């Protein structure tokens, strides 16, 4: 009997111990509800201080999501884009994944009024320099304290333009983000895994996005170090519009300058044509000057080309007036010997007057070699031969005697050749350099 009572006591004792040490049954966390999220907000934000940074040093990861290019004005040196930034940082005060009561709430939303955010500015903004703020843009708060904020907008920044190869130019513009008030020891800006996202970028009709770059630096302001991120966007101008409306007309007018010296002096339109081309170039030069920045740091190749052709065109007007005056000089005015000498030795060779011609003996005009020989005395025949040889010796000694009209025509031809070489050289050099840069820039 005593043994049974003892066994019963042991059984009761072991049962009591098993009840005590056995783990409690698994407690199922409550399902999501707005009341549960309200309780979570009260628990998280009850003692939350917005102006207090989460920790001593906060790492902020940033990426740029480019949507479209609104305009790139190289004259005003402005870049306007539609984009949104992705800011990611951690706030340990907003963590609840360890609390099983709220484990079914994976994330929630708030805004910058209730949650601390890093003060960041667009340093090269031209509209205003202010901290990026979007109270209407919600912040996604993950249960592990990770905060994701995507402020969007139209951002206009300064873009230092290079006009050297305009209108076949390539421009690189920067968007500079910098922490404000907080130094690099307190807020450090870093790039996210995808620095510049162009998946949703819409092509622009004037500019083509050809490359993106990024860099991170630390700068000094007021003896303190501040973190900076630089997003670089490189755009190349689409050439079709300016090829048809700028370059093609300019090149054609350049070769019209050569045609001035081909026009006959007796037509009476040479000076008018020269002045018309001169005015057309002046108008084009003024239009181009209005389209590019008024800077002396670099000069446009097209402006240099137009200025060179404009100089040649101005000179052609002066030369045309001089050549017409020479052409209509009366024949009674003798041509100076030095003019005859220069014409014979230089102008005639440069104009290639005798190119492709064969030399024939010149006889006096009273000897008709095409008609039948007339019966004459021996004395008359000897006299004509002596006169022919005397005429030929005089021409070899003094050269051909040119009239004022012939000199003017030779000057026209030589000047036309010189202008053709100069205009062709300027055109090929200028357009070649611009096209080479356009195809090899990136």
C-alpha positions as CSV (number, residue, x, y, z in Angstrom):
1,X,0.0,0.0,0.0
2,X,2.8,2.4,0.9
3,X,4.6,1.6,-2.4
4,X,1.4,2.6,-4.4
5,X,1.1,5.9,-2.5
6,X,4.8,6.7,-3.2
7,X,4.4,6.0,-6.9
8,X,1.3,8.1,-7.1
9,X,3.2,11.0,-5.5
10,X,6.1,10.7,-8.0
11,X,3.7,10.6,-10.9
12,X,2.0,13.8,-9.7
13,X,5.3,15.5,-9.2
14,X,6.6,14.6,-12.7
15,X,3.3,15.8,-14.2
16,X,3.6,19.1,-12.4
17,X,7.2,19.5,-13.6
18,X,6.2,18.7,-17.2
19,X,3.5,21.3,-17.2
20,X,5.9,23.9,-15.9
21,X,8.8,23.2,-18.3
22,X,6.9,22.5,-21.5
23,X,6.8,25.4,-24.0
24,X,3.6,27.3,-24.3
25,X,1.7,26.8,-27.5
26,X,2.6,29.0,-30.5
27,X,0.8,32.4,-30.4
28,X,-0.6,33.4,-33.8
29,X,0.1,37.1,-34.5
30,X,-2.9,39.2,-35.2
31,X,-3.8,39.8,-38.8
32,X,-3.4,43.2,-40.4
33,X,-6.0,45.8,-39.6
34,X,-6.1,49.6,-39.5
35,X,-6.5,49.5,-35.8
36,X,-3.3,47.4,-35.5
37,X,-1.4,49.8,-37.7
38,X,-2.7,52.7,-35.6
39,X,-1.4,51.0,-32.5
40,X,2.0,50.5,-34.3
41,X,2.2,54.2,-35.2
42,X,1.4,55.2,-31.6
43,X,4.1,52.8,-30.4
44,X,6.7,54.0,-32.9
45,X,6.0,57.8,-32.9
46,X,5.1,58.2,-29.3
47,X,8.5,59.4,-28.3
48,X,9.9,60.0,-31.8
49,X,11.8,63.3,-32.4
50,X,11.8,64.5,-36.0
51,X,14.7,66.8,-35.7
52,X,17.0,64.2,-34.2
53,X,19.1,62.2,-36.6
54,X,18.8,58.4,-36.2
55,X,22.5,57.8,-35.3
56,X,25.9,59.5,-35.2
57,X,26.6,58.9,-38.9
58,X,23.9,58.3,-41.4
59,X,24.6,56.8,-44.8
60,X,22.2,57.9,-47.5
61,X,22.1,56.0,-50.7
62,X,20.9,58.0,-53.7
63,X,20.1,57.2,-57.4
64,X,18.7,59.4,-60.2
65,X,15.8,58.2,-62.3
66,X,15.7,60.2,-65.5
67,X,12.3,60.5,-67.2
68,X,12.8,63.1,-69.9
69,X,14.8,66.0,-71.1
70,X,12.7,69.2,-71.3
71,X,15.2,71.5,-72.8
72,X,18.9,72.2,-73.0
73,X,19.5,75.8,-73.7
74,X,23.2,76.4,-74.5
75,X,22.7,80.2,-74.8
76,X,21.2,80.5,-71.3
77,X,23.3,77.5,-70.1
78,X,20.4,75.8,-68.5
79,X,19.4,72.1,-68.3
80,X,15.8,71.2,-67.4
81,X,14.9,67.5,-66.8
82,X,11.9,65.6,-65.4
83,X,13.2,63.0,-62.9
84,X,12.9,61.6,-59.5
85,X,15.5,60.8,-56.9
86,X,15.6,57.6,-54.8
87,X,16.8,58.3,-51.2
88,X,17.4,55.3,-48.9
89,X,18.6,55.4,-45.3
90,X,18.0,53.5,-42.0
91,X,16.3,54.7,-38.9
92,X,16.7,52.3,-36.0
93,X,13.9,54.0,-34.1
94,X,11.4,52.8,-36.7
95,X,12.0,49.1,-36.3
96,X,9.3,46.5,-35.4
97,X,10.2,43.3,-37.1
98,X,11.3,41.8,-33.7
99,X,7.9,42.5,-32.2
100,X,5.7,39.5,-33.0
101,X,2.5,41.6,-32.4
102,X,3.1,43.6,-35.5
103,X,4.8,41.0,-37.6
104,X,2.0,41.0,-40.2
105,X,2.7,44.6,-41.0
106,X,5.6,44.6,-43.4
107,X,5.7,48.3,-44.1
108,X,3.8,51.5,-43.7
109,X,3.9,55.0,-45.1
110,X,4.6,58.4,-43.6
111,X,6.0,61.8,-44.7
112,X,8.8,64.2,-43.9
113,X,6.7,66.0,-41.4
114,X,6.7,63.0,-39.1
115,X,10.0,61.3,-40.1
116,X,13.5,62.6,-40.1
117,X,15.1,63.0,-43.5
118,X,18.5,64.1,-44.6
119,X,18.6,67.7,-45.7
120,X,20.0,67.6,-49.3
121,X,20.2,70.4,-51.8
122,X,20.8,70.6,-55.6
123,X,23.9,72.7,-55.5
124,X,23.8,74.0,-59.1
125,X,20.1,74.7,-59.3
126,X,19.2,77.9,-61.1
127,X,15.6,78.3,-59.8
128,X,16.4,78.3,-56.1
129,X,18.9,76.7,-53.7
130,X,16.8,75.0,-51.1
131,X,16.5,71.7,-49.3
132,X,14.7,69.1,-51.4
133,X,11.3,68.8,-49.8
134,X,8.1,67.1,-50.9
135,X,5.6,66.8,-48.0
136,X,3.1,65.2,-50.3
137,X,5.4,62.4,-51.4
138,X,5.1,59.5,-48.9
139,X,8.0,57.6,-47.4
140,X,7.9,53.9,-47.4
141,X,9.1,52.6,-44.0
142,X,10.1,48.9,-43.9
143,X,9.8,46.9,-40.7
144,X,13.6,46.7,-40.4
145,X,13.9,50.5,-40.3
146,X,14.8,51.0,-44.0
147,X,13.2,54.2,-45.4
148,X,12.7,54.8,-49.1
149,X,11.7,58.2,-50.4
150,X,11.2,59.1,-54.1
151,X,10.8,62.9,-54.5
152,X,10.0,63.8,-58.1
153,X,9.9,67.1,-60.0
154,X,11.2,69.2,-62.8
155,X,14.8,70.2,-62.0
156,X,16.6,73.1,-63.7
157,X,20.3,73.3,-63.2
158,X,23.2,75.3,-64.6
159,X,25.0,73.6,-67.5
160,X,28.3,75.0,-68.7
161,X,28.1,74.8,-72.5
162,X,30.8,74.3,-75.0
163,X,30.1,76.0,-78.4
164,X,33.3,74.9,-80.2
165,X,31.6,72.4,-82.4
166,X,28.1,74.0,-82.6
167,X,25.8,72.9,-84.2
168,X,27.3,69.4,-84.2
169,X,28.1,69.8,-80.5
170,X,28.1,67.5,-77.5
171,X,27.2,68.9,-74.1
172,X,27.9,67.4,-70.7
173,X,25.7,68.7,-67.9
174,X,26.0,67.9,-64.2
175,X,23.4,67.6,-61.4
176,X,25.2,68.1,-58.0
177,X,23.7,67.0,-54.8
178,X,25.1,68.0,-51.5
179,X,24.2,67.6,-47.8
180,X,23.2,70.7,-46.1
181,X,24.0,71.6,-42.5
182,X,25.1,68.1,-41.7
183,X,28.8,67.5,-42.3
184,X,30.3,64.4,-43.9
185,X,30.8,62.9,-40.5
186,X,27.1,63.2,-39.8
187,X,25.5,62.5,-43.2
188,X,27.4,60.7,-45.9
189,X,26.0,60.5,-49.3
190,X,26.6,57.4,-51.3
191,X,25.4,56.0,-54.7
192,X,22.9,53.2,-54.8
193,X,23.6,50.1,-56.8
194,X,21.9,51.7,-59.8
195,X,23.3,55.2,-59.9
196,X,21.5,56.6,-62.9
197,X,18.4,54.8,-64.2
198,X,17.2,55.5,-67.7
199,X,14.7,52.6,-68.2
200,X,11.8,55.1,-68.4
201,X,13.6,57.8,-70.3
202,X,11.7,59.3,-73.3
203,X,13.8,60.5,-76.3
204,X,14.1,64.1,-77.0
205,X,13.7,65.5,-80.6
206,X,16.7,67.8,-80.4
207,X,19.1,66.0,-78.1
208,X,20.3,62.4,-77.8
209,X,21.4,60.9,-74.5
210,X,24.6,59.1,-75.2
211,X,26.3,58.5,-71.9
212,X,25.9,58.9,-68.1
213,X,28.6,59.2,-65.5
214,X,28.8,59.7,-61.7
215,X,31.3,60.7,-59.1
216,X,31.5,61.3,-55.4
217,X,33.6,63.9,-53.6
218,X,33.9,65.7,-50.3
219,X,34.2,69.5,-50.4
220,X,35.1,72.1,-47.9
221,X,32.5,74.8,-46.9
222,X,33.2,77.1,-43.9
223,X,36.0,74.9,-42.7
224,X,33.8,71.8,-42.7
225,X,33.7,68.8,-45.0
226,X,30.4,68.1,-46.8
227,X,29.5,65.1,-48.9
228,X,28.6,65.7,-52.6
229,X,27.4,63.5,-55.4
230,X,27.7,64.4,-59.1
231,X,25.5,63.0,-61.8
232,X,26.8,63.7,-65.3
233,X,24.6,63.5,-68.4
234,X,26.1,63.8,-71.9
235,X,23.8,64.8,-74.7
236,X,24.6,65.0,-78.4
237,X,22.6,67.3,-80.7
238,X,20.7,65.6,-83.5
239,X,22.2,67.0,-86.7
240,X,19.4,66.8,-89.4
241,X,17.7,70.2,-88.6
242,X,20.9,72.2,-88.5
243,X,22.4,70.4,-91.5
244,X,19.5,71.4,-93.7
245,X,18.9,74.9,-92.2
246,X,22.3,76.1,-91.2
247,X,25.3,74.3,-92.6
248,X,24.1,73.5,-96.1
249,X,23.0,77.2,-96.9
250,X,26.3,78.5,-95.5
251,X,28.4,76.3,-97.6
252,X,26.5,77.1,-100.8
253,X,26.8,80.8,-100.2
254,X,30.5,80.3,-99.7
255,X,30.9,78.9,-103.2
256,X,28.7,81.7,-104.6
257,X,31.6,84.0,-103.7
258,X,33.7,82.3,-106.4
259,X,31.0,82.9,-109.0
260,X,31.4,86.6,-108.6
261,X,34.6,86.6,-110.6
262,X,33.2,84.4,-113.3
263,X,30.4,86.9,-114.1
264,X,31.2,89.2,-117.0
265,X,32.1,92.8,-116.0
266,X,29.8,94.1,-118.7
267,X,26.7,92.4,-117.1
268,X,26.4,95.2,-114.6
269,X,25.4,92.8,-111.8
270,X,28.7,91.9,-110.3
271,X,28.7,94.5,-107.5
272,X,25.1,93.8,-106.7
273,X,25.7,90.0,-106.4
274,X,28.8,90.6,-104.2
275,X,26.9,92.9,-101.9
276,X,23.9,90.5,-101.7
277,X,26.1,87.6,-100.6
278,X,27.9,89.9,-98.1
279,X,24.6,90.9,-96.5
280,X,23.4,87.2,-96.4
281,X,26.6,86.2,-94.6
282,X,26.2,89.1,-92.2
283,X,22.6,88.0,-91.4
284,X,23.7,84.4,-90.8
285,X,26.5,85.5,-88.6
286,X,24.1,87.6,-86.5
287,X,21.6,84.7,-86.2
288,X,24.3,82.3,-85.1
289,X,25.6,84.8,-82.5
290,X,22.1,84.9,-81.0
291,X,22.0,81.1,-80.7
292,X,25.2,80.6,-78.8
293,X,26.4,81.9,-75.4
294,X,28.1,85.3,-75.4
295,X,31.3,83.9,-74.0
296,X,35.0,84.4,-74.8
297,X,36.2,81.1,-73.3
298,X,35.7,79.3,-76.6
299,X,34.8,80.2,-80.2
300,X,32.5,78.3,-82.4
301,X,34.1,76.8,-85.5
302,X,31.1,77.7,-87.6
303,X,31.4,81.4,-86.4
304,X,35.1,81.3,-87.3
305,X,34.3,79.9,-90.7
306,X,31.6,82.5,-91.3
307,X,33.9,85.3,-90.2
308,X,36.6,84.0,-92.6
309,X,34.2,83.8,-95.6
310,X,32.8,87.2,-94.6
311,X,36.3,88.7,-94.8
312,X,36.8,87.1,-98.2
313,X,33.4,88.4,-99.3
314,X,34.2,91.9,-98.2
315,X,37.5,91.7,-100.0
316,X,35.7,90.4,-103.1
317,X,33.5,93.5,-103.2
318,X,36.6,95.8,-103.2
319,X,38.3,93.7,-105.8
320,X,35.2,93.7,-108.0
321,X,35.1,97.5,-108.0
322,X,38.8,97.7,-108.9
323,X,38.6,95.1,-111.6
324,X,35.6,96.8,-113.2
325,X,37.4,100.1,-113.2
326,X,40.4,98.4,-114.9
327,X,38.1,96.8,-117.5
328,X,36.5,100.0,-118.5
329,X,39.8,102.0,-118.7
330,X,39.9,103.7,-122.1
331,X,42.1,102.0,-124.7
332,X,43.8,105.4,-125.3
333,X,45.3,105.1,-121.8
334,X,48.6,103.2,-122.3
335,X,49.3,100.2,-120.1
336,X,52.5,100.8,-118.0
337,X,55.4,98.5,-118.8
338,X,55.6,97.1,-115.3
339,X,51.9,96.1,-115.5
340,X,52.6,94.4,-118.9
341,X,55.6,92.7,-117.3
342,X,53.6,91.4,-114.3
343,X,50.8,90.3,-116.5
344,X,53.1,88.4,-118.9
345,X,55.2,86.8,-116.2
346,X,52.7,86.1,-113.5
347,X,49.0,86.6,-114.3
348,X,49.1,84.8,-117.7
349,X,50.8,81.8,-116.1
350,X,48.5,81.7,-113.1
351,X,45.5,82.0,-115.3
352,X,46.9,79.2,-117.5
353,X,46.3,81.2,-120.7
354,X,48.7,79.1,-122.9
355,X,47.9,75.7,-121.3
356,X,47.3,73.1,-123.9
357,X,48.2,75.4,-126.8
358,X,50.9,74.8,-129.5
359,X,53.3,77.6,-130.5
360,X,53.0,78.7,-134.1
361,X,54.9,81.3,-136.1
362,X,53.1,84.6,-136.3
363,X,53.3,86.5,-139.6
364,X,52.1,90.0,-140.4
365,X,48.5,90.3,-141.2
366,X,49.3,91.4,-144.8
367,X,50.6,87.9,-145.5
368,X,47.6,85.7,-146.1
369,X,48.8,82.1,-145.8
370,X,45.4,80.6,-146.5
371,X,45.0,82.1,-149.9
372,X,46.7,81.1,-153.1
373,X,50.2,82.4,-153.5
374,X,50.3,85.5,-155.6
375,X,52.9,86.0,-158.3
376,X,55.3,88.7,-157.0
377,X,58.8,89.7,-157.6
378,X,61.7,88.3,-155.6
379,X,62.3,91.7,-154.0
380,X,58.6,91.8,-152.6
381,X,58.9,88.3,-151.2
382,X,62.1,89.0,-149.4
383,X,60.6,92.2,-147.9
384,X,57.6,90.3,-146.5
385,X,59.8,87.6,-145.0
386,X,62.0,90.2,-143.3
387,X,59.0,92.0,-141.8
388,X,57.6,88.7,-140.4
389,X,60.9,87.8,-138.7
390,X,61.2,91.3,-137.3
391,X,57.6,91.1,-135.8
392,X,58.4,87.7,-134.3
393,X,61.6,89.0,-132.7
394,X,59.9,92.0,-131.2
395,X,57.2,89.8,-129.7
396,X,59.8,87.5,-128.1
397,X,61.7,90.4,-126.8
398,X,58.8,92.4,-125.3
399,X,56.2,89.7,-124.9
400,X,52.6,89.9,-125.8
401,X,51.0,93.3,-125.3
402,X,47.8,93.1,-123.2
403,X,45.0,95.6,-123.2
404,X,43.2,96.9,-120.1
405,X,40.2,94.5,-120.7
406,X,42.5,91.5,-121.1
407,X,44.3,92.4,-117.9
408,X,41.0,92.7,-116.0
409,X,39.8,89.3,-117.3
410,X,43.1,87.7,-116.3
411,X,42.7,89.2,-112.8
412,X,39.2,87.8,-112.6
413,X,40.4,84.3,-113.5
414,X,43.3,84.3,-111.2
415,X,41.2,85.6,-108.3
416,X,38.5,83.1,-109.0
417,X,41.1,80.2,-108.7
418,X,42.5,81.6,-105.5
419,X,39.0,82.0,-104.0
420,X,38.0,78.5,-105.0
421,X,41.0,77.1,-103.3
422,X,40.5,79.2,-100.1
423,X,36.7,78.6,-99.8
424,X,37.2,74.9,-100.5
425,X,40.0,74.7,-97.9
426,X,38.1,76.5,-95.2
427,X,34.9,74.5,-95.9
428,X,36.6,71.1,-95.8
429,X,38.7,71.9,-92.8
430,X,35.8,73.3,-90.7
431,X,33.2,70.8,-91.6
432,X,35.7,67.9,-91.4
433,X,36.6,68.8,-87.8
434,X,33.0,69.2,-86.7
435,X,31.9,65.9,-88.3
436,X,35.0,64.1,-86.9
437,X,34.1,65.4,-83.4
438,X,30.5,64.4,-83.8
439,X,31.3,60.8,-84.7
440,X,34.2,60.3,-82.2
441,X,33.0,62.3,-79.2
442,X,31.6,59.1,-77.5
